[in-house]
């Protein structure tokens, strides 16, 4: 294993150097393409961009994170071929996981994008990928003006497409393996005489699971209105999502080796689930209780709206205000063998039910004064989050309930809470253009969160606050010449507490546990240092970044008993995490119509302290952070001549640990994807302006590998590889097999 690891590192290093060196030779010829500025020229921090054209190369319905995964430092995993199955989606950047990042859509905060999200929603529900115009990733220091209080390790800002100026109708139909079907329709009104325009779109997607039985359904409506008058812009959007996802069974190494790669839950075979659950697993446990369940599912409905006025106040001042509202109603369903039904069935239906009502304001004032560009603003949000754990009865021979529907009439409520969260973030920054070469940026933000809880059923909790009145950020950009620039930045960030009875939250415990930790608990904080070099000439862009992160007061939650059972969490402060890393990227157009993007990342994130849990000392100091690969390599070759287009990607992800003591891990893997298509211009059919035909294949070489780890959390150790989702965590999800799609697009 050691020799193969060394061989990988040598081959990747050699490959990357050859790509960089040969790029300089090619770049001497003046080749022109429509290549965009990927690497954020002129920025004082590490910034990368993805536009709609790049997103459109993905199979329709794919998560935009699939495109971001080609960028350095980004590790995205999912168990389904689209990367949209929320229970399994996992995003880590430079050792920070998904709920330690900040996300917005058109300046509207999306929360921490965790599965049981208490303050937002996943991007796959917030907007259809086809309607995303641009994505800006700021690893490390993050954007100081982002409306988020979870961005320890960076920010991802999504921006929707504006309506087109010309009236257009677009119709996409995708079909593929596993009965995959996706329909996308979008209508753009075109610009009216008064300057206003709008668009509306609809998505209906239905995919069968690639293992086991069940469908993953998604229905979405997106709409946007834009009116430009003078030098002012008024925009508004309303998006609706209705998602039903039948879960895959979480696996362990032992379960996979024993029962095979395609093992899953028994749905719709209820009698088989009864045989696994008899006698009651809670009192007469055997391993078959957790090998497979009847079913599990995630059900979510979301209504998201926002209105923005970007107004010119004077010749050197602009004021931008965004008001938004978000409503979420949903539940996570699990047919549990640990609680019997009143009918005598050894299985009942357990739910974790969610209701979010949140509204807020994002305001920003920009003032240009000589060499200064001063920008300040605030984000305020009022959020009411209701969460409950309930049990519903099933029949003796027929469950009488569907995993596609939120049930009613429970026979028991384990707990029910109403959380009220007030979040406020203030910031101000000054960007100084010292001269043509040197730009300086300095800013500061203050972050406040106040959580109160109202207990309907269950333990009694109180109020908890997280606040940091002084979180500074400084940076510079120095242009050595027209082709070379250097940048650097330092930023301190804080992550507020989760307001939920599940997850890594001070409320996911007992009353005594809450009282014991509230006096000593500290919010997670990080200080990030990064510096780098950018090069841009003709059709060559390169980026080299090195970084260091000091992460303090990292919180982890460990379960007592099986993770899915939902026993109270033991919240532990594992002290510090130290991260050092380097990233290199090159985007190169060697000849006309071709572009080759390569990135390589080396990241070393380690725990700084041992941890004591349940009276035991776990020696995790110096151990690698869970779900944090040390090496990643991404390569993407694109071709587009206006008619023919294609894309081939090859991605390597290094070994990842799923135990804090690093006694067990999942192997590294390579995976390849491809797509190719042709655009038929003015085909002469009815009023069609264009017909596009695209063929896509994911997991081209049909690799078997573990993708997502940690769907139910992580454990301190797993020497036998036998831990599943139900036993303290350490779960994995197998990556989807080779899957093909065909998409036909018509534009009127």
Secondary structure, DSSP 4 states (H G I P E B T S, - for coil): -HHHHHHHHHHHHHHHHHHHHHHHHHTTS--------TT-TT-SS--EEEEHHHHTTSPTT--THHHHTTSTTEEEE-SSTTS--TTT-EEEETTB-GGGSEEEETTEE-TT--TT-SS---HHHHS-GGGEEEEEEEETT--TT-S-S--SSEEEEEEEPPPPSS-EEEEEEEEETTTEEEEEEEEE----TTSEEEEEEEEEEEEE-SSSS-EEEEEEEEEEEEEEETTEEEEEEEEEEEEEEEPPPPB-HHHHHHH-TT----TT-HHHHHHHH-S-TTTS--THHHH--S-EEEEEEEEEEEEEEEEEEETTEEEEEEEEEEEEEEEEEEEESSS--TTS-S-EEEEEEEEEEEEEEEEEEEEEETTEEEEEEEEEEEEEEEEEEEEE---SSS----TTS-----SEEEEEEEEEEEEEEEEEEEEEE-SSSEEEEEEEEEEEEEEEEEEEES-----EEEEEEEEEEEEEEEESSSSEEEEEEEEEEEEPPP-SSSSS-TTSS-HHHHHHHHTT---EEEEEEEEEEEEEETTEEEEEEEEEEEEES-EEEEESS-GGGTPPEEEEE---EEEEEEEEEEEE--STTEEEEEEEEEEEEEE-S-EEETTEEE--TTPBPTT--SEEEEEEEEEE-SSEEEEEEEEEE--EE-BTT-S-EE--EEEEEEEEEEEEES--STT-SEEEEEEEEESTT----EEEE-TT--BS--TTS---TTTTS--EEEPP--EEEEEEEEE-
